[in-house]
Amino acid sequence: MKKFLKKLSNIAIDVYDGIGVYDETSIQTALGIEFRDNKIKFLREFNIEVFYKSFPLTLNELDFLIFPEKSLNLNEPVIIEIKVSSKINDEHRQQVRNYLKSAPLNSSEDLKKIKYGIILNFKKTEKYKDGINEKLEDTDKITIEVWEMTKDKEFKLVSLD
């Protein structure tokens, strides 16, 4: 997955540099263009049922469902949730946790295989000095967190090292 995460990071930085901090919908559209250009198979705004005790509660939309890609060492589908915020917060994590818990209960075979969810945050805060927009380091543009739902139903942060 490291190779995929590196590619995702590069694509996200290109999108950030191209349109800056904008709304989630525009960022999703730009990411979709980049995914197509990079031959990454995906579905955007893919429906997922969220469950309680095996009963469907609601229908939500995943920002992206990414399909396995051997050339990027991505061996199983993953969820990507896009955020535009000063930082990733627990509300964002809870959303991904709910999706990962419910994914195996959905009828889609692709969703049943999902163990990982990625939060890709486009940082909202740009820096200005003396009326000029300062050039940001890449680490100041985006943040990526990868979360796993283990077989024991434990939701844990995956180390990116």
C-alpha positions in Angstrom: 0.0 0.0 0.0 3.0 2.3 0.5 3.4 2.8 -3.2 -0.3 3.6 -3.6 -0.1 6.1 -0.7 2.9 7.8 -2.3 1.1 8.1 -5.6 -2.1 9.4 -3.8 0.0 12.0 -2.0 1.6 13.2 -5.2 -1.8 13.4 -6.9 -3.3 15.3 -4.0 -0.5 17.8 -3.9 -0.9 18.4 -7.7 -4.6 19.0 -7.1 -3.8 21.4 -4.2 -1.3 23.2 -6.4 -3.8 23.4 -9.2 -6.9 24.6 -7.5 -5.8 25.4 -3.9 -8.1 25.0 -1.0 -11.6 24.7 -2.5 -14.8 22.8 -1.7 -14.9 19.0 -1.4 -16.9 18.5 -4.6 -14.4 20.4 -6.8 -11.5 18.6 -5.1 -13.2 15.2 -5.7 -13.7 16.1 -9.4 -10.1 17.1 -9.8 -8.9 13.9 -8.0 -11.2 11.9 -10.3 -9.5 13.5 -13.4 -6.1 12.6 -11.9 -7.1 9.1 -11.0 -8.2 8.6 -14.7 -5.0 10.1 -16.0 -3.0 7.8 -13.7 -5.1 4.7 -14.7 -6.3 4.2 -11.1 -9.7 2.4 -11.2 -12.3 4.0 -8.9 -15.9 4.8 -8.3 -16.9 8.2 -7.0 -19.8 8.9 -4.6 -20.4 5.2 -4.3 -23.4 4.2 -2.1 -22.8 2.2 1.1 -25.5 1.1 3.5 -24.7 1.8 7.2 -25.9 -0.9 9.6 -26.9 -1.4 13.2 -27.0 -5.1 14.3 -27.3 -6.3 10.7 -30.2 -3.9 10.0 -29.6 -1.1 7.4 -30.0 2.3 8.9 -29.1 4.7 6.2 -27.5 5.1 2.8 -24.3 7.1 2.6 -21.9 8.0 -0.2 -18.3 7.1 -0.1 -16.2 9.8 -1.7 -14.1 7.2 -3.5 -13.9 3.4 -3.7 -10.5 2.6 -5.2 -10.0 -0.9 -6.8 -6.9 -3.1 -6.4 -4.0 -2.0 -8.6 -1.0 -4.4 -8.7 1.3 -1.8 -10.2 0.8 0.3 -7.0 0.9 -2.6 -4.6 -2.7 -2.1 -3.7 -4.1 -5.6 -3.2 -7.6 -4.9 -2.1 -10.2 -2.1 -2.5 -10.0 0.9 -0.2 -12.2 3.8 0.8 -11.0 7.4 0.5 -12.8 10.2 2.3 -11.9 13.7 1.2 -12.0 16.5 3.8 -11.2 20.2 3.6 -10.3 21.2 7.2 -7.5 22.8 9.2 -6.9 19.2 10.5 -8.3 15.7 10.6 -10.7 15.4 13.6 -12.5 12.6 15.4 -15.7 13.3 13.4 -13.9 12.4 10.2 -12.4 9.3 11.8 -15.9 8.2 13.0 -17.3 8.5 9.5 -14.6 6.2 8.2 -15.1 3.8 11.1 -18.8 3.6 10.4 -18.1 2.8 6.8 -15.5 0.1 7.6 -17.8 -1.5 10.1 -20.7 -1.6 7.7 -18.8 -2.5 4.5 -18.8 -6.3 5.0 -22.6 -6.2 5.6 -23.3 -4.6 2.2 -24.3 -6.7 -0.8 -21.5 -5.4 -3.0 -18.6 -7.9 -3.3 -16.2 -5.0 -3.6 -17.4 -3.5 -0.3 -17.2 -6.8 1.5 -13.4 -7.0 0.9 -12.6 -3.5 2.4 -10.4 -3.4 5.5 -8.8 0.0 5.0 -10.2 3.6 4.9 -8.1 6.6 4.0 -8.8 10.2 5.1 -7.3 12.7 2.7 -7.5 16.1 4.2 -6.8 19.3 2.2 -5.6 21.7 4.8 -7.8 24.8 4.9 -5.3 27.3 6.2 -3.0 29.1 3.7 -0.3 31.4 5.0 -0.1 35.1 4.1 2.6 37.5 4.9 2.6 41.2 4.0 -0.4 40.6 1.7 1.4 37.9 -0.2 0.4 34.2 -0.2 3.4 32.3 1.1 4.6 29.1 -0.7 3.7 26.1 1.4 5.7 23.0 2.0 3.9 19.9 0.7 3.4 18.7 4.3 1.4 21.9 4.9 -1.0 21.1 2.1 -2.4 17.7 2.8 -2.7 15.1 5.6 -3.3 11.4 5.1 -4.4 9.0 7.7 -5.0 5.3 7.0 -7.4 3.3 9.2 -7.9 -0.4 9.4 -10.9 -2.4 10.7 -9.2 -5.6 12.1 -10.7 -9.0 12.1 -11.4 -8.4 15.8 -13.5 -5.3 14.9 -10.8 -3.0 16.3 -10.4 0.4 14.5 -6.8 1.3 14.4 -4.5 3.8 12.8 -2.0 2.2 10.4 1.6 3.4 10.6 2.7 5.0 7.3 6.4 4.4 8.0 
